[in-house]
Amino acid sequence: MKTSIFTSFIGLVWLFLLSGCEFFSSTGSSRKIGINAAGIAYEIVVVAKPDIWNDSVGTVIKNELIMEVPGLPQYEPSMRVMQVSPEDFNGMLTYVRNILMVDISESLYTKVSVRTESDRWANGQAVVYLSSPSADSLSAYLLQHRGMMVKYYTQMEMERLAEYYKKTYSSLIYGKLKEKFDIGLNVPEDFASYKDTTDFFWATNDARVGQTYIAVYTFPYTDKNTFTGDYLIAKRDSMMRRHVPGSFPGSYMRTTEYVTYTPVTLQGTYCGVLRGLWDTYGDKMGGPFVSYARLDEVHNRVIVTEGFVYSPDTDKRNYIRRIEAALHTLQLPGKSTVTSSDENQTALQQ
């Protein structure tokens, strides 16, 4: 099994290199290299000696990288992981988009250190270096800062895809949202169907598998208590009940569980990120959603951009992350979209 996964991974890397496809480059690159990073989103190569990887510290590292993605109806790992020894890390493997370098040496290091580097061997590459004097100290550090590496690599993947959407997106949906709300939002170019009402807009890709939607709505900003999970869930349920009906009379979308509410800084401004699960009252549809609430200071209103997925009997991680990356492209009135590499680079320090 390990050999087949390795062969599959190498084959994908080689295919990407031969295809000449355009890959996504991170901003803030310190160098320009003649080749672009290859591989599939949310895959990572861990470069570590076998005695490290097969020890308890290797288990801690692996558990960190495959930790559960929040807000999904079933377990899905955050990353797909492949480990190689330092002596085998060469050639095509050095072009992979996400790399984790692990080194443990009592003679070289006095404490655990974490360092990031962009574009080390290829453009658009994210590399993290973990160094420690001992396996125990590294394990303790990772357990104390659980989730930091997944957060970093996820942010980098979001940044790559958001940059891509700035070049390739649905001009139809962009124009409708600009006209209706005076905002810019770059959603995938396969989004072509939409519904426009007085204070609510939603669009979809109408895919047979992996149906993905965006919804946009606004409401007046009154006070800071607006930006709480409970308030935004209540507002969401009110809007969805009115505007997103099910297949049967009296059926409508509702929130069944909200998993997390996280305040973040996006493009230098406050953003409330809500993740959870939805279903349809009186119907059998359901799935994950992610919602971004931002303050539009020009019009003193809250703008909510949301993505949700309906894809029964399939994994949903990449579908929801695909639409979440589009939410990162929101251009508020009077402001432009700025990719925040500084926010990404500090993710490992939080």
C-alpha positions in Angstrom: 0.0 0.0 0.0 2.8 2.4 0.9 4.5 1.7 -2.4 1.3 2.3 -4.4 0.7 5.6 -2.7 4.3 6.7 -3.3 4.1 5.7 -7.0 0.8 7.5 -7.4 2.2 10.6 -5.8 5.3 10.6 -8.0 3.2 10.0 -11.1 1.1 13.0 -10.3 4.1 15.2 -9.8 5.6 14.1 -13.0 2.3 14.6 -14.9 2.1 18.2 -13.6 5.7 18.9 -14.6 5.2 17.6 -18.1 1.9 19.3 -18.6 3.2 22.9 -18.4 0.2 23.9 -16.4 0.1 27.2 -14.6 0.4 26.7 -10.8 -0.4 29.2 -8.1 2.4 31.2 -6.7 2.4 32.6 -3.1 2.9 36.3 -2.7 5.9 37.7 -1.1 8.3 35.3 -2.9 11.9 36.2 -2.4 13.1 34.5 -5.6 11.9 33.5 -9.1 12.7 29.9 -10.0 12.3 28.4 -13.4 9.7 25.8 -12.3 6.4 26.0 -10.5 5.4 23.9 -7.5 3.5 20.7 -8.3 1.2 18.4 -6.7 -2.4 18.3 -5.5 -3.9 20.7 -2.9 -3.6 19.6 0.7 -1.0 17.0 0.1 2.3 17.2 2.0 5.7 15.5 1.9 7.3 15.1 5.3 11.1 14.7 5.1 12.2 12.9 8.2 14.5 10.0 9.1 12.7 6.6 9.6 13.7 6.4 13.2 12.0 9.8 13.8 8.9 9.0 11.7 8.4 5.5 13.3 8.9 6.8 16.8 6.2 8.4 19.0 7.2 11.9 17.8 6.4 10.7 14.2 2.9 9.7 15.4 2.4 13.2 16.9 3.5 14.8 13.7 1.2 12.6 11.6 -1.8 13.1 13.9 -1.2 16.8 13.6 -1.4 16.7 9.8 -4.3 14.4 9.6 -6.4 16.1 12.3 -10.1 16.3 11.5 -11.3 19.1 9.3 -13.9 21.0 11.4 -17.4 21.6 10.2 -17.8 18.4 8.1 -20.5 15.7 8.7 -17.9 13.0 8.8 -14.2 12.6 9.5 -11.9 13.8 6.8 -8.1 14.4 7.3 -6.7 17.9 6.9 -3.8 16.8 4.8 -2.7 13.7 2.8 0.7 12.8 4.1 3.7 11.1 2.5 7.0 10.6 4.4 10.4 10.2 2.8 13.9 10.0 4.2 16.3 12.9 3.7 18.5 10.9 1.4 15.4 10.1 -0.8 14.3 13.7 -1.0 15.6 14.8 -4.3 14.6 15.3 -7.9 10.8 15.7 -8.5 10.0 15.5 -4.8 11.7 18.8 -4.2 9.0 20.5 -6.4 6.0 19.5 -4.3 4.0 22.4 -3.1 3.9 21.6 0.7 6.9 20.3 2.4 7.7 19.7 6.1 11.4 19.2 7.1 12.0 17.5 10.5 15.4 17.3 12.1 16.2 16.2 15.7 19.8 16.6 16.9 21.0 17.2 20.5 24.3 18.5 19.2 22.8 21.0 16.7 19.8 22.5 18.6 19.2 23.7 22.1 15.4 24.3 21.8 12.5 23.7 19.4 12.4 26.1 16.5 9.9 26.5 13.7 10.8 28.3 10.5 9.0 28.8 7.2 10.3 29.5 3.8 8.5 30.2 0.5 9.7 29.1 -2.9 12.7 27.1 -1.7 12.9 24.8 -4.7 9.9 25.9 -6.8 7.6 28.9 -7.1 4.5 28.7 -5.0 6.0 26.4 -2.5 5.5 26.4 1.3 8.2 24.8 3.4 8.2 24.4 7.2 11.3 23.4 9.1 10.9 21.8 12.5 14.1 21.5 14.6 14.6 20.1 18.1 17.2 18.8 20.4 15.1 15.8 21.3 12.0 13.9 20.2 10.3 14.5 23.6 10.7 18.2 23.4 9.3 18.3 19.9 6.4 16.2 20.8 5.6 18.4 23.8 5.8 21.5 21.6 3.5 20.2 18.9 0.9 19.0 21.5 1.0 22.4 23.1 0.5 24.2 19.7 -1.9 21.7 18.2 -3.3 22.7 14.9 -0.6 25.3 14.1 0.9 23.5 11.1 -2.5 22.6 9.6 -3.6 26.2 10.0 -0.4 27.4 8.2 -0.6 25.0 5.2 -4.4 25.5 4.9 -3.9 29.3 4.8 -1.2 28.9 2.1 -3.5 26.7 0.0 -6.3 29.2 0.4 -4.0 32.0 -0.7 -2.9 30.0 -3.8 -6.4 29.4 -4.9 -7.6 32.9 -4.1 -4.8 34.3 -6.3 -5.9 32.0 -9.1 -9.6 33.2 -8.7 -8.4 36.7 -9.3 -7.4 35.7 -12.8 -10.0 33.0 -13.6 -13.5 33.5 -12.2 -17.2 33.9 -13.2 -17.5 37.3 -14.7 -21.3 36.9 -14.7 -21.5 36.4 -10.9 -18.9 39.1 -10.3 -20.9 41.6 -12.3 -24.2 40.8 -10.6 -22.7 41.2 -7.1 -20.9 44.4 -8.1 -24.2 45.9 -9.3 -26.3 44.7 -6.4 -24.0 45.1 -3.4 -21.1 47.2 -4.7 -18.7 44.4 -3.8 -16.3 42.3 -5.8 -16.2 38.5 -5.3 -14.3 36.1 -7.5 -16.1 32.8 -7.5 -15.2 29.8 -9.7 -15.9 30.3 -13.3 -18.3 27.3 -13.5 -20.8 29.2 -11.4 -23.5 30.2 -13.9 -26.9 29.8 -12.2 -28.1 32.4 -9.7 -31.1 33.7 -7.8 -31.4 37.4 -7.1 -33.9 38.8 -4.6 -34.2 42.1 -2.8 -31.6 41.6 -0.1 -30.2 38.2 -0.9 -28.2 36.6 -3.7 -27.1 33.0 -4.3 -25.4 31.2 -7.1 -24.3 27.6 -7.8 -22.2 25.5 -10.2 -25.1 23.0 -10.7 -22.7 20.1 -10.7 -23.9 16.5 -10.7 -21.4 15.7 -8.0 -20.1 18.3 -5.5 -22.8 20.9 -5.9 -21.4 24.1 -4.4 -23.1 27.4 -3.7 -22.4 30.9 -2.6 -24.8 33.2 -0.8 -24.4 36.9 -0.1 -26.6 39.1 2.0 -26.3 42.3 4.1 -27.9 43.8 7.1 -27.3 47.1 9.1 -24.5 47.2 11.6 -25.7 48.2 15.0 -23.0 47.3 17.6 -20.1 44.9 18.2 -22.5 42.2 19.5 -23.3 41.6 15.8 -20.1 39.7 15.5 -20.9 36.7 17.7 -21.7 33.1 16.7 -25.2 33.1 18.1 -26.2 36.4 16.5 -24.9 35.4 13.1 -26.5 32.0 13.3 -29.9 33.6 14.1 -29.5 36.0 11.2 -28.4 33.1 8.9 -31.4 31.0 9.7 -33.8 33.9 9.1 -32.3 34.7 5.7 -32.1 31.0 4.6 -35.7 30.3 5.6 -36.9 33.1 3.5 -34.7 32.6 0.4 -33.5 29.0 0.2 -36.5 26.6 -0.1 -36.3 22.9 -0.3 -38.0 20.6 -2.9 -41.3 20.4 -1.0 -43.8 23.0 0.1 -42.9 24.4 3.5 -39.3 23.1 3.4 -36.3 25.4 3.9 -32.6 25.5 4.8 -31.6 25.7 8.4 -28.5 25.4 10.6 -28.4 22.1 12.4 -25.0 22.6 14.1 -22.5 25.4 14.3 -19.1 24.0 15.0 -16.9 27.0 15.5 -16.9 30.8 15.4 -13.5 32.2 14.9 -12.5 35.9 14.7 -9.7 36.4 12.2 -7.9 39.2 10.5 -8.4 39.1 6.7 -6.9 41.7 4.4 -6.1 43.8 7.5 -9.7 43.9 8.8 -11.9 41.9 11.2 -13.7 38.9 9.9 -16.0 36.5 11.8 -15.7 33.0 10.4 -18.6 30.6 11.1 -18.5 26.9 10.3 -21.2 24.4 10.7 -23.7 22.0 9.2 -27.0 22.7 7.5 -30.0 20.6 6.5 -33.4 21.2 4.9 -36.4 21.1 7.1 -39.0 18.9 5.4 -36.5 17.5 3.0 -33.4 15.3 3.0 -30.7 17.6 1.8 -27.7 18.7 4.0 -24.0 19.4 4.2 -21.3 21.7 5.5 -21.2 25.5 5.3 -18.6 28.3 6.0 -19.7 31.9 6.5 -17.5 35.1 6.5 -19.0 38.2 8.1 -17.3 41.5 7.3 -18.0 45.1 8.2 -18.6 47.5 5.3 -17.6 50.8 6.9 -18.7 52.8 3.8 -22.3 51.8 4.1 -22.3 50.9 7.8 -23.5 47.3 7.1 -22.4 43.8 7.6 -21.7 41.8 4.5 -22.0 38.0 4.8 -20.5 35.8 2.1 -21.1 32.1 2.6 -20.3 28.9 0.8 -22.1 25.6 1.3 -21.9 22.2 -0.3 -24.4 19.5 -1.2 -22.6 16.3 -2.2 -24.1 13.2 -0.6 -21.9 10.0 -0.3 -18.7 11.8 -1.2 -15.9 13.5 0.6 -16.6 17.2 1.0 -13.3 18.7 2.3 -12.0 20.0 -1.0 -15.4 21.3 -2.1 -15.9 23.4 0.9 -12.3 24.6 0.9 -12.6 25.5 -2.8 -15.5 27.8 -2.2 -14.0 29.2 1.0 -10.9 30.3 -0.9 -13.3 32.4 -3.1 -14.6 34.2 0.0 -11.0 35.4 0.6 -11.3 37.5 -2.6 -14.0 39.8 -1.3 -13.4 43.4 -2.2 -15.3 45.7 0.2 -16.5 49.1 -1.0 -13.6 51.6 -0.9 -11.0 48.8 -0.4 -9.1 46.4 -2.6 -8.2 42.8 -2.1 -4.7 42.3 -0.6 -3.3 38.9 0.0 -2.0 38.8 3.5 1.2 36.8 3.5 2.2 38.3 6.8 -0.9 36.8 8.4 0.0 33.4 6.9 3.6 33.6 8.0 2.6 34.3 11.6 0.1 31.4 11.8 2.8 29.1 13.2 3.5 31.5 16.0 0.0 31.7 17.4 
